[in-house]
Amino acid sequence: MTDRASQVVERRLPTEESRQLVALVRDIAQREIAPRAAQEEEAGRFPREVFTLLSESGLLGLPYDSAYGGGDQPYEVYLQVLEELAAARLTVGLGVSVHSLACHAVAGYGTKEQRAEHLPAMLGGGLLGAYCLSEPAAGSDAASLRTKAVRDGDDWVVTGTKAWITHGGIADFYTVLARTGVEGPRGITAFLVPGDAEGLVAAAPEKKMGMKGSPTAQLNFDGVRVADARRIGEEGQGFAVALSALDSGRLGIAACAIGVAQAALSEAVGYASGRQQFGRPIADFQGLRFMLADMATQIEAGRALYLEAARLRDEGKPFSRQAAMAKLFCTDTAMRVTVDAVQVLGGYGYTLDFPVERLMREAKVLQIVEGTNQIQRMVIARHLAGPETR
C-alpha cells in the first residue's frame, strides 16, 4: 500500500467527542485492520478478533441508546466511522453495518423488557448479528418470502431457507423475517433467533468474486423453536420492521461504498505521483489528472449525499428517498472509481500486488446488497411519481 493510501479525509464532525471517536477508529483501522486485509481476504479468513476489539471499544453499537450499551452517536457520525472501516477492509465495514442492521428490530420495535434483556450483549457484549430477509426465490421481491413460523403454545416453529446471509453460520443471533399469516407484506413477523438454535444449520459459504473473508451462506430452518418472547413487534408487523431497517442499512452501504472508493483513489494518486514515464510522473499527464479529478469529485458528492440523508434521519425527518439516492449514487461511484483506479495503475492494477483489483471486485457487491440499484431507482421514482399503475 502506498503512503498516499493513508491520507486523512477532512471531515466535518459535530462535536469534539465525535472527532476523537473517528480518530480512534482510524487508528484501529490502520493498525489492526488494513495491514492484514489483503492476505486475509485472499485466504478467505473472517477476522472475528477485530469484531471483538470493536465491541470492547464500544464501536458495534454506536447509533443506539447508551442505556443499553450503545454509543448515543448520530447517524452522521456512525456512517463516517463505517467509511473509515470500509476503507481499511470492506469485510469489517460492511460487517459492522450488517450487525447494526440486525440490532435494529429489537432496538426500534422490542418491548422494554426485550431491550433490557438482549441489547446490552448485542451492542457491547462481543456478540455478532446477522439479518435474515432474503430467500432463494425472494430477493428483490422480499414480500413473497416463504419461510414460515407456526404458533405452537408459547413457541413458534420456524421452517424454511434464508439466502445470501452475511455472517451466516458464524453469527450469535439472527433477526429473522418469517411468514405467520396471509400472503404478502401483512403476513410477516420478525423474530430474534439464537445462533445455536436446534435445527438451524448453515450451508457451506458461497464462493464469491470478492469479500472472500466475509461468509455469505444459506440458512436452513428445520423446525427451529423460538419462544414467543423472542417475537419482535406485533404479528404481521415484520415487513414494516424490515423496511425501516433497510432504509438505515442502505445508508450504511452508501458509507461503505465511499470508503472503498476513497481507498482506491488514494492508491491511484499515490501510484500516479510516483510512477515515472517519459521522464516525469504520470500524474503530470492531463488525461490522468482529469481522471483523478473526476474520481475525487464523485467521492465528495457521494459523501455529501449520504451525510445529508443521515442528518435528515437524525432530525427525525423522512429520509427513505434520500437513503435510496445515497445507496444508488455511492455504490455506482465506488464501481466507477475502482475501475478507473485499476486503469491508472495499468498492468500493475490487474495484479494482486496492489489492492485496487480487490477493491474493484468488492465494489460490485455493493450495487447488489440491501436492494439492487434497480430497486433503488424504483424507490426513488415512486417518491417522485407515485406507485406504478397496473
Disulfide bonds with the S-S distance in Angstrom:
none
